[in-house]
């Protein structure tokens, strides 16, 4: 299926690792022009170099918890790309333990970076014939689990924010959706660290999934790219769960 993304202008936050990097790669494979950001200069430079053969890609060093820096990046990227058609909020602080600091970090990074990204992008998206917003939540935002608390609550809030946004922007032709991955394994990710530091928790989490394994970043990226594409023109306000049947609740 042609997703009709060739030449579309896309921004992805957190584009150097895991689902974010897989999303950048997937958009490039569809012919989109992609800007991405992350905090670590070496990671940004390496990712841009490694993905440049796939198409037009621009990496920038941005701390998304800095609202002004995030807005400046969006505006600068829109000028570089000649506009914006899609924005994808992928960054998470992954602040799981229930501490006051983690509550502040989760709300500022996970939730407020999504809000700020949307606000900065809206003037540009309104100029696009096929504007779309996708935010990455988590199954921990849908069901209570070991990550309930700062992380899970912020992820729940993202789903609620995007759902309301879809309603508010529908008459402007701007779609907004979330993708909620289940446990996702990649080298350098949280589950690879847990596998080494707490094998009991890792085995328990893996056993909960009826597929017998954790997800891969590219499996969530496919869902993100589809929802962002013009092919998903009638889908807005949805929360697409990508978890291999991990969650048990019926999503009505």
C-alpha positions in Angstrom: 0.0 0.0 0.0 1.3 3.5 -0.9 0.8 5.5 2.3 1.0 8.7 0.2 3.8 10.1 2.4 6.3 10.9 -0.3 7.5 14.5 0.1 5.6 15.0 3.3 7.4 17.0 6.0 7.6 15.3 9.3 9.0 16.1 12.8 9.8 13.4 15.4 10.9 14.1 18.9 13.2 11.6 20.5 14.4 10.3 17.1 17.7 8.6 18.1 16.6 5.6 20.0 14.0 2.9 20.1 10.5 3.7 18.8 11.5 7.2 17.9 14.5 6.2 15.7 12.4 3.4 14.1 9.7 6.0 13.3 12.2 8.3 11.6 13.5 5.4 9.6 10.0 4.3 8.6 9.0 7.8 7.4 12.2 8.0 5.3 11.4 4.6 3.8 8.0 6.1 2.7 9.8 9.1 1.0 9.0 11.7 3.7 11.4 14.5 4.6 12.1 14.1 8.3 13.5 16.4 11.1 14.2 14.8 14.5 15.5 15.9 17.8 17.2 14.4 20.9 19.3 15.7 23.8 22.6 14.1 23.1 24.8 15.6 20.4 26.7 12.5 19.6 23.5 10.4 19.2 21.9 13.1 17.0 25.0 13.2 14.7 25.3 9.5 14.5 21.7 8.9 13.7 21.6 11.6 11.0 24.7 10.1 9.4 23.4 6.5 9.6 20.0 7.4 8.1 21.0 10.0 5.6 21.3 7.4 2.8 17.6 6.7 3.1 16.5 10.2 2.3 16.2 13.8 3.5 16.8 13.9 7.3 17.8 16.6 9.7 18.8 16.1 13.3 18.9 18.8 16.0 20.0 18.8 19.6 17.0 19.8 21.7 15.9 19.3 25.3 12.1 19.0 24.9 11.6 20.0 28.6 12.7 23.5 27.5 9.6 25.0 25.9 11.3 27.8 24.1 14.0 25.5 22.7 11.3 23.1 21.5 9.3 25.9 19.8 12.4 27.4 18.2 13.2 23.9 16.8 9.7 23.5 15.3 9.8 26.9 13.7 13.3 26.5 12.3 12.5 23.0 11.0 9.4 24.3 9.3 11.5 26.8 7.5 14.1 24.2 6.5 11.5 21.7 5.3 9.2 24.3 3.7 6.3 23.6 6.0 5.0 20.8 8.2 2.5 18.0 7.5 3.1 15.7 10.5 4.4 15.9 14.1 5.1 12.9 16.3 5.8 13.2 20.0 7.9 10.2 21.0 10.0 11.5 24.0 9.5 10.0 27.4 11.4 10.6 30.6 10.7 7.0 31.6 10.5 8.2 35.2 8.8 5.3 36.9 9.5 5.3 40.7 7.0 7.2 42.7 9.0 10.2 43.8 8.0 13.9 43.7 10.9 14.6 41.3 9.6 11.9 38.9 6.1 13.3 39.0 7.5 16.7 37.9 9.7 15.2 35.2 7.0 13.0 33.8 4.5 15.8 33.6 7.0 18.2 32.1 8.6 15.9 29.6 6.0 13.3 28.7 2.9 15.4 28.8 3.9 19.0 28.4 6.4 18.4 25.7 3.5 16.9 23.7 1.4 19.9 24.5 4.1 22.4 23.5 5.0 20.5 20.4 1.4 20.7 19.2 1.0 24.3 20.0 4.2 25.2 18.2 3.3 23.1 15.2 -0.3 24.1 14.7 0.3 27.3 12.7 2.4 25.3 10.3 0.0 22.3 10.2 -2.9 24.6 9.3 -1.1 25.3 6.0 -0.9 21.6 5.1 -3.4 19.7 3.0 -2.9 16.6 5.1 -2.0 17.6 8.7 -1.6 14.9 11.4 -0.5 14.7 15.0 0.6 11.4 16.6 1.6 11.0 20.2 3.2 8.0 21.8 1.5 6.9 25.0 1.8 3.4 26.6 -0.3 0.5 27.7 0.7 1.8 31.2 -1.6 4.7 30.4 -4.5 2.4 29.8 -4.2 -0.2 32.5 -2.6 -0.2 36.0 0.7 -2.0 36.2 4.1 -1.8 37.8 4.7 1.6 36.0 1.5 3.2 37.5 2.4 6.5 39.2 4.3 9.3 37.5 4.9 7.5 34.2 1.5 5.8 33.8 -0.4 8.9 34.9 1.4 11.1 32.3 0.7 8.5 29.6 -3.0 8.4 30.5 -3.1 12.2 30.3 -1.5 12.1 26.8 -4.4 9.9 25.6 -6.9 12.3 27.1 -5.2 15.4 25.7 -5.0 14.0 22.2 -8.5 12.7 22.2 -9.8 16.1 23.1 -7.5 17.7 20.5 -9.0 15.5 17.8 -12.4 16.8 18.5 -11.3 20.5 18.7 -9.3 20.3 15.5 -11.6 18.1 13.4 -13.3 21.0 11.6 -9.9 22.3 10.6 -9.0 19.0 9.0 -6.2 18.2 11.5 -6.2 14.6 12.8 -4.8 13.6 16.1 -4.2 10.1 17.4 -2.1 8.1 20.0 -0.2 4.9 19.8 0.2 2.9 23.0 3.0 0.3 22.7 3.4 -2.6 25.1 6.8 -3.6 26.5 9.3 -2.8 23.8 12.8 -4.3 23.8 15.9 -2.8 22.2 19.5 -2.5 23.1 20.1 0.5 25.3 16.4 0.6 26.2 14.8 0.3 29.7 13.9 -3.4 29.2 17.5 -4.3 28.1 18.7 -2.6 31.3 16.1 -4.5 33.4 17.1 -7.8 31.8 20.6 -7.3 33.2 19.7 -5.8 36.5 16.4 -7.5 37.5 16.0 -10.7 35.5 13.0 -11.8 37.6 11.1 -8.7 36.7 12.1 -9.1 33.0 11.0 -12.7 33.0 7.7 -11.9 34.6 7.0 -9.1 32.2 7.8 -11.3 29.2 5.6 -14.1 30.5 2.6 -11.8 30.7 2.5 -11.4 27.0 0.7 -14.3 25.2 3.1 -13.9 22.2 6.0 -14.9 24.6 8.1 -11.9 23.6 8.3 -8.1 23.9 7.7 -5.9 21.0 10.3 -4.4 18.6 10.5 -0.6 17.9 9.7 -1.1 14.3 6.4 -2.7 15.1 5.2 0.4 16.9 6.7 2.7 14.2 4.5 1.0 11.5 1.4 2.0 13.5 2.6 5.6 14.0 3.5 6.1 10.3 0.1 4.6 9.2 -1.9 6.9 11.5 0.1 9.9 10.3 -0.5 9.1 6.6 -3.2 10.4 4.3 -4.4 6.7 4.1 -5.7 7.1 7.6 -7.7 10.1 6.6 -10.8 9.0 8.6 -9.0 8.0 11.8 -8.8 10.7 14.5 -9.1 10.5 18.2 -8.1 6.9 18.4 -5.7 5.2 20.7 -4.1 2.4 18.8 -2.7 -0.3 21.2 0.4 -2.2 19.8 1.0 -4.8 22.5 0.6 -8.3 21.1 -2.6 -8.9 23.1 -0.9 -8.0 26.4 -3.7 -5.8 27.8 -6.9 -7.5 28.9 -9.4 -4.7 29.1 -11.8 -4.3 26.2 -11.3 -0.9 24.6 -14.7 0.5 23.8 
